[in-house]
Structure formats: C-alpha cells, structure tokens
Amino acid sequence: MATRPIGIIMNGVTGRMGLNQHLVRSILAIRQEGGVPLPDGERLLPDPILVGRSESKLRDVARAHGIERVSTDLDACLANPADEIYFDATTTPLRAANLRRAIARGKHVYCEKPLATTTADALELAGLARRRGVKHGVVQDKLFLPGVLKLRRLVDSGFFGRILSVRGEFGYWVFEGDWGPPAQRPSWNYRKEEGGGIILDMFAHWRYLLDHTVGAVTAVHCLGATHIPERVDERGRRYAATADDAAYATFLLRRAEGEVIAQLNSSWAVRVYRDELLQLQVDGTLASAVAGLRDCKTQRRAATPRPVWNPDVPNPVDFHEQWESVPDSGEPDNAFKTQWVLFLRHDAAGEPFPHDFHEGAKGVQLAELALRSWVERRWVDVPPLPSPPDPLSVPERGDVLSSPSPSDPESGTDGPAAAC
Ligand SMILES: NC(=O)c1ccc[n+]([C@@H]2O[C@H](COP(=O)([O-])OP(=O)(O)OC[C@H]3O[C@@H](n4cnc5c(N)ncnc54)[C@H](OP(=O)(O)O)[C@@H]3O)[C@@H](O)[C@H]2O)c1
C-alpha cells in the first residue's frame, strides 16, 4: 500500500507529555502500525523532527527512538515546507508565542492544553489560525479514555433518565521532593509565575469533559488552595509553591431536561482511595454510573439497595458488589494516539475535527473564570465565547504575523531547516 510522508515539527518532546504520550505512544506507535489509513487507500506516515532548546537532550531522545531529525532552531524548522504540522507540548506560557510563529508560517497546528494562559490569547490564536486557513486542534484526551467513552454512551442512550448530579474526584499525592521519592511533576507546575497551578492545568480538561459528556458548563464556583507551600525542585533546591495545588469546584451544566449540578475535586495533595485516578459518578432518576479511566460501572433503579444506618453492627452490605461493569467495545487504544489519528485524517483528508482552537479557548475561559470565582469568593457565570471569527474579519495582527519581518524575533526568518 502506498505511503505518504507527513513532516511534523514536535516541540516539547524532551518533557513528560511530549515524550511519553505524544512521541512514543502516539507518533511512533502510528509509525509502527504503518501509518494512518486514508480514505483514498494511502497511508499517512508521520515523519517527526524534534525541536527544542537542548541539543543533547534531543539527540538522546532521537537516538533512543531511532529518529533522524532534530533541531534547536524552531524558525528554521518552520521554514521547511516539507514539515506541514507544528505540534507544541512545551510549558503552558510558551505555547501562544510558539503557535503564533507556526501559524504565521502557514503550518497546521496541534497542541497540548491549555491552549494559552488567557482567554484573550486563546481567542486570538483561534482567529489567526482561521484567517491563515490552517488546520488547528487542541488535545482533549480525556474524551477518548475508554471509561469516559462508556459513560458518554450511557448518557447518549438516555440510560440515566433525568441526570441530577455529577461528582468527580481527580488527583493523587505529588511528592514534595524533600524526602525519599522525587516529585512526579515538574516544579513549574507549582509556580504561578511560570504558568503553574492545578486550575489552569485541569479546568481545561473539565470544560470539554463536562460539555461533551453531560452538559454545557454555564457557571462555576471554585475554591483553590495551596496546601503544600514549599517543595523541592529538580535540582534539589527548596522553592516556595506560589500556585494552587488543589481546587474544590461546583459547576452548573445545561441539559435539555434541566440543570445538572457537578462537583469536582482536583488535587495534587490527596492520597488515593478509589479505583482510578479520575472517578466521575453520574446520578440520574433511572440509574447511576461511576466512570474511571478504563472502567465504568452502573446501578439501575431496580437494583438500588435500601441501606439502613446502623453503626452499632458491622456493615452487612458490600455496596461495591452491587454495581455492574459496562463491557468494553473493542480493544481500547491510547487516548492521545486516537486523537492524533483524527487530527492527521483531518489534516490530510479534511475529515471533521471538532477539538479546534475555539474549543480549546473554552477550556482556558473556564480556568480563568474559576480563578476569578476563587479570588472574588462568588459564583461566576460562564458566558458563550464569541463565535469563531469570519476568516476576513480577524484583527490586523494576523496580517503582521503572516508576513514575518526580520526585525521581529517572534516571526522568524527564512532559512534551511537546521540539523534535520
Ligand atoms: N493532556 C494532559 O493530560 C496533560 C498532562 C500533563 C501536562 N499537560 C500539558 O503539557 C504541557 C507540558 O507539560 P509537561 O508536564 O510535559 O512539562 P515538562 O515535563 O516540564 O516539559 C516541558 C517541555 O517544555 C520545554 N521547555 C521548558 N522551558 C522551555 C524554554 N524556556 N524554552 C524552550 N523549551 C522549554 C522543555 O524542554 P527542556 O527539556 O529543554 O527543559 C520540555 O520539553 C503543559 O502545557 C501541560 O499543561 C497535559
């Protein structure tokens, strides 16, 4: 079968997400399968070039995974017409500027969440991409988790009757780094000034997850906290944690049959006593379900126990036993890879891809409004975002960016792709 190569500039692959989820479990896994099948019978074969600031780290990654091309010159990579897609998994505050450069060069752009650190920047990126006519997408991996796919099937089938509420628990203990186990997350996550904070990090997920499984988020109430005020960084230095490491939030969701209340705890300072790191319980008049990353269990109206409060005797009921598992439908695949395949087919064959920058901006908006709710100690409405702009009505900034000037370091210069 004929293969068609597609060059992908991958920025941030020396980091956790870029390396593990995007390079190894997505792009390299797709290559190992012989590429993405296209409607015309060809297979699209990703050809990554790894870009970053540390040549030695990039070379180590490339060597370990049999990749030929690395570069420390992003502008040179962006100047190479053979590399059609720019992917970004760098730290959150770097994303918007990198994407602007890529869009200006006419690259199709795909990136980690959150799309930007402010709604204004996120909407600007959506406008720029639209005006430049490039394909754009944001990672919304949780939608492709097997447990969440099962939950969504239940919701779509009307299984719950009228949905009343959602309660969610996300989190685990992130080690402080001051004894024994090293911290499992990078230190910038705990520094507000470097784009850290669990609200900016996780509410981008909660937005698309709630919007597309249960109902559109219309209001948020959020209380954040910095439970662990001091941590130890990658080099063993103590630092003040200036960002939120937990958030206790309530949301209102709109469904045709009425409002749904959702409560979600997000924490990097909680010890796990549940089946999976993310657990969502949905209760409805006819049934309930508890979904995790892979599994989903249900209990119907007729099977609902009638527990009796009696602390004077040992609990006679095993509540967990009374739930039924939703069967798998097919062999589950990695959620990030599934979304990469969709983006690549969108890029090469024009298939629909709803996870675009406008959707990504909604996640940033929810994080921003949750932070406002915390600061102002009040409920905050989540208004609809302005519709994606018409390609011809985007502000002038798009024009400036689409014709790079040598005096603008953000816009880059033409040149050969470095060390490809
Ligand atoms: N979808 C999800 O479930 C999920 C989960 C976690 C994180 N994320 C998102 O993924 C992104 C990356 O998170 P991570 O945990 O992978 O972070 P990370 O491990 O710290 O990796 C950050 C990457 O950015 C690069 N970088 C950092 N500072 C840079 C600079 N000044 N100039 C150029 N490159 C720089 C790093 O390169 P060096 O190696 O050279 O430092 C590294 O490649 C974040 O936006 C985060 O919100 C998504």
The ligand as a Tripos MOL2 file, in Angstrom:
@<TRIPOS>MOLECULE
LIG
   48    52     1     0     0
SMALL
NO_CHARGES

@<TRIPOS>ATOM
      1 N1         -3.1900   16.3020   28.3220 N.am      1 LIG1
      2 C1         -2.7550   16.0170   29.5220 C.2       1 LIG1
      3 O1         -3.2710   15.1490   30.2160 O.2       1 LIG1
      4 C2         -1.5890   16.7710   30.1070 C.ar      1 LIG1
      5 C3         -0.9560   16.2710   31.2510 C.ar      1 LIG1
      6 C4          0.1390   16.9720   31.7580 C.ar      1 LIG1
      7 C5          0.5760   18.1300   31.1310 C.ar      1 LIG1
      8 N2         -0.0890   18.5960   30.0470 N.ar      1 LIG1
      9 C6          0.3500   19.8390   29.3730 C.3       1 LIG1
     10 O2          1.5260   19.5670   28.6210 O.3       1 LIG1
     11 C7          2.4270   20.6650   28.6570 C.3       1 LIG1
     12 C8          3.8150   20.1690   29.0630 C.3       1 LIG1
     13 O3          3.7320   19.6200   30.3670 O.3       1 LIG1
     14 P1          4.8380   18.5930   30.8930 P.3       1 LIG1
     15 O4          4.3360   18.0970   32.1810 O.co2     1 LIG1
     16 O5          5.2050   17.6420   29.8140 O.co2     1 LIG1
     17 O6          6.0530   19.5920   31.1570 O.3       1 LIG1
     18 P2          7.6210   19.2780   31.2160 P.3       1 LIG1
     19 O7          7.8600   17.8310   31.5060 O.co2     1 LIG1
     20 O8          8.2010   20.2780   32.1290 O.co2     1 LIG1
     21 O9          8.1210   19.5360   29.7210 O.3       1 LIG1
     22 C9          8.2040   20.8490   29.2490 C.3       1 LIG1
     23 C10         8.8160   20.8940   27.8630 C.3       1 LIG1
     24 O10         8.9420   22.2780   27.5160 O.3       1 LIG1
     25 C11        10.3150   22.5730   27.2510 C.3       1 LIG1
     26 N3         10.6930   23.8850   27.7870 N.ar      1 LIG1
     27 C12        10.5890   24.3090   29.0540 C.ar      1 LIG1
     28 N4         11.0440   25.5640   29.1730 N.ar      1 LIG1
     29 C13        11.4670   25.9400   27.9360 C.ar      1 LIG1
     30 C14        12.0230   27.1250   27.4010 C.ar      1 LIG1
     31 N5         12.2790   28.2030   28.1700 N.pl3     1 LIG1
     32 N6         12.2910   27.1640   26.0770 N.ar      1 LIG1
     33 C15        12.0440   26.0910   25.2890 C.ar      1 LIG1
     34 N7         11.5190   24.9170   25.7370 N.ar      1 LIG1
     35 C16        11.2230   24.8520   27.0570 C.ar      1 LIG1
     36 C17        11.1000   21.5170   27.9810 C.3       1 LIG1
     37 O11        12.3740   21.4200   27.3570 O.3       1 LIG1
     38 P3         13.6980   21.0320   28.2140 P.3       1 LIG1
     39 O12        13.6650   19.5360   28.3170 O.co2     1 LIG1
     40 O13        14.7940   21.5480   27.3960 O.co2     1 LIG1
     41 O14        13.5570   21.6780   29.5720 O.co2     1 LIG1
     42 C18        10.2160   20.2930   27.7820 C.3       1 LIG1
     43 O15        10.4300   19.7340   26.5070 O.3       1 LIG1
     44 C19         1.8100   21.6800   29.6330 C.3       1 LIG1
     45 O16         1.2120   22.7210   28.9120 O.3       1 LIG1
     46 C20         0.7470   20.9040   30.3720 C.3       1 LIG1
     47 O17        -0.3840   21.6850   30.7190 O.3       1 LIG1
     48 C21        -1.1360   17.9230   29.5110 C.ar      1 LIG1
@<TRIPOS>BOND
     1     1     2 1
     2     2     3 2
     3     2     4 1
     4     4     5 ar
     5     4    48 ar
     6     5     6 ar
     7     6     7 ar
     8     7     8 ar
     9     8     9 1
    10     8    48 ar
    11     9    10 1
    12     9    46 1
    13    10    11 1
    14    11    12 1
    15    11    44 1
    16    12    13 1
    17    13    14 1
    18    14    15 2
    19    14    16 1
    20    14    17 1
    21    17    18 1
    22    18    19 2
    23    18    20 1
    24    18    21 1
    25    21    22 1
    26    22    23 1
    27    23    24 1
    28    23    42 1
    29    24    25 1
    30    25    26 1
    31    25    36 1
    32    26    27 ar
    33    26    35 ar
    34    27    28 ar
    35    28    29 ar
    36    29    30 ar
    37    29    35 ar
    38    30    31 1
    39    30    32 ar
    40    32    33 ar
    41    33    34 ar
    42    34    35 ar
    43    36    37 1
    44    36    42 1
    45    37    38 1
    46    38    39 2
    47    38    40 1
    48    38    41 1
    49    42    43 1
    50    44    45 1
    51    44    46 1
    52    46    47 1
@<TRIPOS>SUBSTRUCTURE
     1 LIG1         1 GROUP 0 **** ****
